[in-house]
Amino acid sequence: MADDVTGVTAPRVPGLHADLQADLHTGLHLGEAVVRVLRGRLPEVATHTVATIIVEVPSYTGALRGSMGDNIEAAVQMALGGFLELAAHSADADPSTPLDATVQAAYGLGRGEARSGRSMDALLAAYRVGARVAWREMAQAAAEAGMGSSTMAQFAELVFAYIDELSAASVAGHSDELSTSGRVRARLLERLGHQLLTGAGDEALATSAESAGWPVPRTLTAVLLPAAEVRRPLSGLGPDVLPVGEDLPGLPAPAGEVGELSLLLVPDVEGRDRRRLLRLLGGGFAVVGPARPWAQARASYLRAVRTLELVASRGLPPGPVDSERHLADLVVGADPDALADLRAAVLAPLAAHRPATAERLAETLRSWLLHQGRREAVAADLHVHAQTVRYRMGQLRELYGEALDDPHTVLELVLALHGSPATTLVEVARR
């Protein structure tokens, strides 16, 4: 039967081996007196079995008390009672009916133990202890009822083979539950990741997080990186990272330069932890968005995408890119058409000069604005003499006049001259 959300199909419950069924059906003959004594002792055997498991297997110390302990005692009685029923009527009974029920129950026990968080080692230890106690008490009862030594040996062999089969069914159930629940959780986390990227509402996000058993963080940070390199940082990021590997919305074409990209949504990496994240990404290419409240992870992703577009236009760097170090570039480039119009307007005075002269003047003006008119700093930045800076600024004052002292004009010039080579700016000015 397939799960509606995940498409996971429940596995077939294993059955007892055919040779054990055949041996139980034909090989063991218990007298009615022995069966009656054994059946009468089953409640006591079950009680002692559970009590010993509680003492000897630490994982069950507090788990098998109260109603849970009563249920396990009933299961032990059912398992041993099914065996006795088959052994008592070996010539007449259908060997599959009682054993199928007990195998199903053992399989279900294994799945339940996995859901409870107990390990397979704990489950197997419980079976070993249970088999020892059950056999000791059943053997004592059988001997008191007059069972002969040869029958006792055969009885012991088949009892332990039967318990081994039940143990194997429980182990299969335990493994299937872990496998199935792992696939289910992966699907649920994938769905949650895509809901975050598409802007689902808070209620839907909270429901999906609860269904996936995902602890809700304060913030999420988007990390775009090549799909082939996703596994590299995962081991150092903790178990609650949300990998979102396919169908990323709005991913730009330049992503092809580094191959297919995947997205990680990383919980709670701010301040010092953000620096650790960047170190963890190492020398591989990646783009790290800002930390945002977890339900607003889409904003971090979109910032990472815009940063990817920005750095791709200039040539992808080899290492991780911190979007926080490109905020000015992102702001200036938010409306390319408006930026182009601004550049054309405020750089128009340069168009009167030859390209080489206009380029030098644009470089000087940008440096002069950034260094707040400190001539020596501008000269060091441009690797020219301070007198050269003075001469060029004289030319610029002739072009711009008192506008160079106007705060609004200065702001427009800073924005227009930011982030592009001087040759590009001169070409814009000449249009």
C-alpha positions as CSV (number, residue, x, y, z in Angstrom):
1,M,0.0,0.0,0.0
2,A,1.5,3.3,-1.1
3,D,1.8,6.4,1.1
4,D,-0.1,9.4,-0.3
5,V,2.7,11.8,0.3
6,T,5.8,9.7,-0.4
7,G,4.8,6.9,-2.7
8,V,6.6,4.4,-0.4
9,T,5.2,0.9,-0.6
10,A,5.0,-1.2,2.5
11,P,7.2,-4.4,2.3
12,R,5.8,-7.9,2.4
13,V,6.0,-9.4,5.8
14,P,8.4,-12.4,5.9
15,G,7.1,-15.9,6.7
16,L,8.6,-18.8,8.5
17,H,11.0,-21.0,6.6
18,A,9.4,-24.0,4.9
19,D,11.6,-26.5,6.6
20,L,10.7,-25.3,10.1
21,Q,7.0,-25.4,9.2
22,A,7.5,-29.0,8.0
23,D,9.3,-30.0,11.1
24,L,6.6,-28.5,13.3
25,H,3.9,-30.2,11.2
26,T,5.3,-33.7,11.3
27,G,8.3,-34.1,13.5
28,L,7.2,-33.3,17.1
29,H,4.6,-35.2,19.1
30,L,3.6,-33.9,22.5
31,G,1.3,-35.7,24.7
32,E,-1.9,-34.0,25.9
33,A,-0.7,-34.0,29.5
34,V,2.5,-32.2,28.6
35,V,0.7,-29.7,26.4
36,R,-1.8,-29.0,29.2
37,V,0.9,-28.3,31.7
38,L,2.9,-26.1,29.3
39,R,-0.2,-24.1,28.3
40,G,-1.0,-23.6,32.0
41,R,2.5,-22.2,32.6
42,L,2.4,-19.7,29.7
43,P,1.2,-16.7,31.7
44,E,3.9,-17.3,34.3
45,V,6.6,-17.8,31.6
46,A,5.6,-14.6,29.9
47,T,5.7,-12.6,33.2
48,H,9.1,-13.9,34.1
49,T,10.4,-13.3,30.5
50,V,9.4,-9.6,30.5
51,A,10.7,-9.1,34.0
52,T,14.1,-10.5,33.1
53,I,14.3,-8.4,29.9
54,I,13.6,-5.3,32.0
55,V,16.5,-6.2,34.3
56,E,19.1,-7.4,31.7
57,V,18.5,-5.1,28.7
58,P,19.0,-1.4,29.7
59,S,17.0,0.0,26.8
60,Y,13.9,-1.7,28.2
61,T,14.4,-0.7,31.8
62,G,11.6,1.9,31.9
63,A,9.8,0.9,28.7
64,L,8.0,-2.4,29.6
65,R,6.2,-1.3,32.7
66,G,2.4,-0.7,33.0
67,S,0.2,-1.3,30.0
68,M,3.2,-1.7,27.6
69,G,4.5,-4.6,29.8
70,D,1.1,-6.2,29.8
71,N,1.0,-6.0,26.0
72,I,4.4,-7.6,25.6
73,E,3.5,-10.4,28.1
74,A,0.4,-11.1,26.0
75,A,2.5,-11.1,22.8
76,V,4.9,-13.6,24.4
77,Q,2.0,-15.8,25.4
78,M,0.5,-15.6,21.9
79,A,3.8,-16.6,20.3
80,L,4.5,-19.6,22.6
81,G,0.8,-20.6,22.5
82,G,0.8,-20.7,18.7
83,F,3.9,-22.9,18.8
84,L,2.2,-25.3,21.4
85,E,-1.0,-25.4,19.4
86,L,0.8,-26.5,16.3
87,A,3.0,-29.0,18.1
88,A,0.0,-30.5,20.0
89,H,-1.9,-31.1,16.7
90,S,0.9,-31.8,14.4
91,A,-1.0,-34.4,12.4
92,D,-4.2,-32.4,11.9
93,A,-3.4,-28.6,12.0
94,D,-2.7,-26.3,9.1
95,P,0.9,-25.3,9.9
96,S,0.6,-21.8,8.3
97,T,-2.4,-20.3,10.2
98,P,-1.1,-19.8,13.7
99,L,2.5,-19.1,12.6
100,D,1.5,-16.5,10.1
101,A,-0.2,-14.5,12.9
102,T,2.8,-14.7,15.2
103,V,5.2,-13.8,12.4
104,Q,3.1,-10.8,11.5
105,A,3.0,-9.8,15.2
106,A,6.8,-10.2,15.5
107,Y,7.3,-8.1,12.3
108,G,5.0,-5.4,13.7
109,L,6.9,-5.5,17.0
110,G,10.2,-4.7,15.1
111,R,8.6,-1.8,13.3
112,G,7.2,-0.5,16.6
113,E,10.6,-0.7,18.3
114,A,12.2,1.3,15.5
115,R,9.6,4.0,15.8
116,S,10.3,4.1,19.6
117,G,13.9,4.8,18.8
118,R,15.3,1.5,20.2
119,S,18.2,-0.1,18.3
120,M,18.2,-3.4,16.6
121,D,20.9,-4.5,19.1
122,A,18.5,-3.9,21.9
123,L,15.8,-5.8,20.1
124,L,18.1,-8.8,19.5
125,A,19.3,-8.7,23.1
126,A,15.7,-8.9,24.3
127,Y,15.1,-11.9,22.1
128,R,18.2,-13.7,23.5
129,V,17.1,-13.1,27.1
130,G,13.5,-14.0,26.3
131,A,14.5,-17.2,24.6
132,R,16.7,-18.3,27.5
133,V,14.1,-17.6,30.2
134,A,11.2,-19.0,28.1
135,W,13.1,-22.3,27.4
136,R,14.3,-22.7,31.0
137,E,10.8,-22.5,32.4
138,M,9.1,-24.5,29.6
139,A,11.7,-27.2,29.9
140,Q,11.2,-27.4,33.7
141,A,7.4,-27.7,33.2
142,A,7.9,-30.3,30.4
143,A,10.2,-32.4,32.6
144,E,7.7,-32.2,35.5
145,A,5.0,-33.4,33.1
146,G,7.1,-36.5,32.2
147,M,8.6,-35.5,28.8
148,G,11.3,-38.0,27.7
149,S,14.9,-36.9,27.0
150,S,14.8,-37.5,23.2
151,T,11.5,-35.6,22.9
152,M,13.0,-32.8,25.1
153,A,16.0,-32.5,22.8
154,Q,13.8,-32.2,19.7
155,F,11.5,-29.8,21.6
156,A,14.5,-27.6,22.5
157,E,15.7,-27.5,18.9
158,L,12.4,-26.5,17.5
159,V,11.6,-24.0,20.2
160,F,14.9,-22.1,19.5
161,A,14.4,-22.4,15.7
162,Y,10.9,-20.9,16.1
163,I,12.2,-18.1,18.3
164,D,15.0,-17.4,15.8
165,E,12.3,-17.1,13.1
166,L,10.3,-14.6,15.1
167,S,13.5,-12.7,15.9
168,A,14.3,-12.6,12.1
169,A,10.8,-11.2,11.4
170,S,11.3,-8.5,14.1
171,V,14.6,-7.5,12.7
172,A,13.1,-7.3,9.2
173,G,10.3,-5.1,10.6
174,H,12.9,-2.9,12.4
175,S,15.0,-2.5,9.2
176,D,12.0,-1.8,7.0
177,E,10.6,0.8,9.4
178,L,14.0,2.6,9.4
179,S,14.3,2.4,5.7
180,T,10.7,3.5,5.1
181,S,10.7,6.3,7.6
182,G,14.0,7.5,6.2
183,R,12.5,7.8,2.7
184,V,9.3,9.3,4.1
185,R,11.2,11.9,6.0
186,A,13.4,12.7,3.0
187,R,10.3,13.3,0.9
188,L,8.7,15.4,3.6
189,L,11.8,17.5,4.0
190,E,12.0,18.0,0.2
191,R,8.4,19.2,0.1
192,L,9.1,21.6,3.0
193,G,12.1,23.0,1.1
194,H,10.1,23.7,-2.0
195,Q,7.3,25.2,0.1
196,L,9.9,27.6,1.6
197,L,11.1,28.6,-1.9
198,T,7.7,29.2,-3.3
199,G,6.5,31.3,-0.4
200,A,4.0,29.0,1.3
201,G,2.1,30.4,4.3
202,D,3.2,30.1,7.9
203,E,0.6,27.5,8.8
204,A,1.4,25.2,5.9
205,L,5.2,25.5,6.7
206,A,4.6,24.7,10.4
207,T,2.5,21.7,9.5
208,S,5.1,20.4,7.0
209,A,7.9,20.9,9.5
210,E,6.0,19.0,12.2
211,S,5.2,16.1,9.8
212,A,8.9,15.8,8.9
213,G,10.0,15.9,12.5
214,W,12.2,18.9,11.6
215,P,13.2,21.2,14.5
216,V,12.2,24.7,13.5
217,P,15.3,27.1,13.7
218,R,15.4,30.8,14.2
219,T,16.9,31.5,10.8
220,L,17.8,29.8,7.5
221,T,20.6,30.7,5.1
222,A,20.6,29.8,1.5
223,V,23.7,28.2,0.0
224,L,23.9,27.6,-3.7
225,L,26.7,25.2,-4.8
226,P,27.4,22.7,-7.5
227,A,25.3,19.5,-7.1
228,A,28.5,17.4,-7.4
229,E,29.9,19.1,-4.2
230,V,26.8,19.0,-2.0
231,R,28.0,16.0,0.1
232,R,31.3,17.7,1.0
233,P,30.0,20.3,3.5
234,L,27.0,18.4,4.7
235,S,28.9,16.3,7.3
236,G,30.0,19.5,9.0
237,L,26.6,21.3,8.9
238,G,24.6,19.1,11.2
239,P,21.5,16.8,10.5
240,D,18.9,19.6,10.2
241,V,20.1,21.1,6.9
242,L,17.4,21.1,4.2
243,P,18.8,20.0,0.9
244,V,16.8,21.3,-2.1
245,G,18.3,19.7,-5.1
246,E,16.0,20.0,-8.1
247,D,13.6,22.4,-9.9
248,L,15.1,25.5,-8.2
249,P,12.9,28.5,-9.3
250,G,14.5,31.5,-11.0
251,L,18.0,30.1,-11.3
252,P,19.9,32.1,-13.9
253,A,21.6,30.8,-17.0
254,P,25.1,31.5,-15.9
255,A,24.7,28.6,-13.4
256,G,25.7,26.4,-16.3
257,E,29.3,27.5,-16.0
258,V,29.6,25.5,-12.8
259,G,27.3,22.7,-13.7
260,E,24.0,21.9,-12.1
261,L,23.4,23.7,-8.9
262,S,21.8,22.5,-5.7
263,L,20.5,24.5,-2.7
264,L,21.1,23.9,1.0
265,L,19.0,25.8,3.6
266,V,21.3,25.9,6.6
267,P,19.8,26.6,10.1
268,D,21.1,29.2,12.5
269,V,24.4,30.3,11.0
270,E,24.9,34.0,11.9
271,G,27.9,36.0,13.1
272,R,30.7,33.7,14.0
273,D,28.8,30.7,12.7
274,R,28.5,32.3,9.3
275,R,32.3,32.7,9.1
276,R,32.6,29.0,10.0
277,L,30.1,28.2,7.2
278,L,32.3,30.1,4.7
279,R,35.4,28.2,5.9
280,L,33.6,24.9,5.7
281,L,32.7,25.5,2.1
282,G,36.4,25.8,1.5
283,G,37.9,26.4,-1.9
284,G,34.8,25.3,-3.9
285,F,32.5,27.7,-5.6
286,A,29.3,28.5,-3.6
287,V,27.1,31.5,-3.0
288,V,25.9,32.2,0.5
289,G,22.7,34.3,1.0
290,P,21.8,36.2,4.1
291,A,20.3,34.7,7.3
292,R,16.5,35.2,7.3
293,P,13.7,34.1,9.7
294,W,13.1,30.5,8.8
295,A,9.7,31.0,7.2
296,Q,11.3,33.8,5.0
297,A,14.0,31.5,3.6
298,R,12.8,32.4,0.1
299,A,14.3,35.9,0.6
300,S,17.8,34.4,1.3
301,Y,17.5,32.2,-1.7
302,L,16.6,35.1,-4.0
303,R,19.5,37.2,-2.7
304,A,21.8,34.3,-3.4
305,V,20.4,34.0,-7.0
306,R,20.9,37.7,-7.6
307,T,24.5,37.5,-6.2
308,L,25.1,34.6,-8.5
309,E,24.0,36.6,-11.5
310,L,26.3,39.5,-10.4
311,V,29.4,37.5,-9.9
312,A,28.8,35.4,-13.1
313,S,28.7,38.6,-15.1
314,R,32.2,39.4,-13.9
315,G,33.6,35.8,-14.1
316,L,32.9,33.2,-11.4
317,P,35.4,33.2,-8.5
318,P,36.9,29.9,-7.4
319,G,35.8,30.1,-3.8
320,P,32.7,30.8,-1.8
321,V,30.9,34.1,-2.4
322,D,29.4,36.0,0.6
323,S,26.4,37.9,-0.6
324,E,26.8,40.3,2.4
325,R,30.0,41.6,0.8
326,H,28.2,42.6,-2.4
327,L,25.3,44.6,-1.0
328,A,26.3,47.9,-2.7
329,D,26.7,46.1,-6.1
330,L,23.3,44.5,-5.6
331,V,21.6,47.8,-4.7
332,V,23.2,49.7,-7.6
333,G,22.3,46.9,-10.1
334,A,18.7,46.4,-8.9
335,D,17.3,48.4,-11.8
336,P,19.7,48.2,-14.8
337,D,17.7,50.5,-17.0
338,A,17.6,53.2,-14.3
339,L,21.3,52.9,-13.7
340,A,22.1,53.2,-17.4
341,D,19.9,56.4,-17.6
342,L,21.7,57.8,-14.6
343,R,25.1,57.1,-16.0
344,A,24.2,58.7,-19.3
345,A,23.0,61.8,-17.6
346,V,25.6,62.5,-15.0
347,L,28.6,61.4,-17.2
348,A,27.5,63.4,-20.3
349,P,30.2,66.1,-19.6
350,L,33.0,63.5,-20.3
351,A,31.8,62.9,-23.8
352,A,33.4,66.1,-24.9
353,H,36.9,64.6,-24.5
354,R,38.7,61.9,-26.5
355,P,38.1,58.3,-25.1
356,A,41.5,57.9,-23.5
357,T,41.2,61.3,-21.7
358,A,37.6,60.7,-20.7
359,E,38.6,57.3,-19.3
360,R,41.4,58.8,-17.2
361,L,39.0,61.6,-15.9
362,A,36.3,59.0,-15.0
363,E,38.9,56.9,-13.0
364,T,40.1,60.1,-11.3
365,L,36.6,61.3,-10.4
366,R,35.6,57.9,-9.0
367,S,38.8,57.8,-6.8
368,W,38.4,61.4,-5.7
369,L,34.8,60.8,-4.6
370,L,35.7,57.5,-2.8
371,H,38.7,59.1,-1.0
372,Q,36.7,62.3,-0.1
373,G,39.0,64.6,-2.0
374,R,42.2,63.5,-0.3
375,R,44.7,64.1,-3.1
376,E,47.6,61.9,-1.7
377,A,45.2,59.0,-1.3
378,V,43.8,59.4,-4.8
379,A,47.4,59.6,-6.2
380,A,48.3,56.4,-4.4
381,D,45.2,54.6,-5.6
382,L,45.8,55.6,-9.3
383,H,49.6,55.2,-9.1
384,V,50.2,58.8,-10.3
385,H,51.7,61.9,-8.9
386,A,49.7,64.2,-6.7
387,Q,50.1,67.0,-9.2
388,T,48.6,64.8,-11.9
389,V,45.5,64.4,-9.7
390,R,45.4,68.2,-9.2
391,Y,45.5,68.8,-12.9
392,R,42.8,66.2,-13.7
393,M,40.5,67.6,-11.0
394,G,41.0,71.0,-12.5
395,Q,39.7,69.6,-15.8
396,L,36.8,68.0,-14.0
397,R,35.8,71.2,-12.3
398,E,35.7,72.9,-15.6
399,L,33.3,70.2,-16.8
400,Y,31.1,70.0,-13.7
401,G,31.6,73.4,-12.1
402,E,30.0,73.9,-8.7
403,A,28.0,70.6,-9.1
404,L,30.9,68.7,-7.6
405,D,30.1,70.4,-4.3
406,D,26.4,69.5,-4.5
407,P,25.6,66.5,-2.3
408,H,22.9,65.3,-4.7
409,T,25.2,65.4,-7.7
410,V,27.9,63.7,-5.7
411,L,25.5,60.9,-4.8
412,E,24.5,60.4,-8.4
413,L,28.2,60.4,-9.5
414,V,29.1,57.8,-6.9
415,L,26.2,55.5,-8.0
416,A,27.0,56.1,-11.7
417,L,30.7,55.4,-11.3
418,H,30.3,52.4,-9.0
419,G,31.2,48.9,-10.2
420,S,32.0,49.3,-13.9
421,P,35.3,49.8,-15.7
422,A,36.0,53.4,-16.8
423,T,36.0,52.3,-20.5
424,T,32.4,51.1,-20.1
425,L,31.4,54.3,-18.4
426,V,32.8,56.4,-21.2
427,E,31.0,54.4,-23.7
428,V,27.7,55.1,-21.8
429,A,28.5,58.8,-21.7
430,R,29.0,58.9,-25.5
431,R,25.7,57.3,-26.3
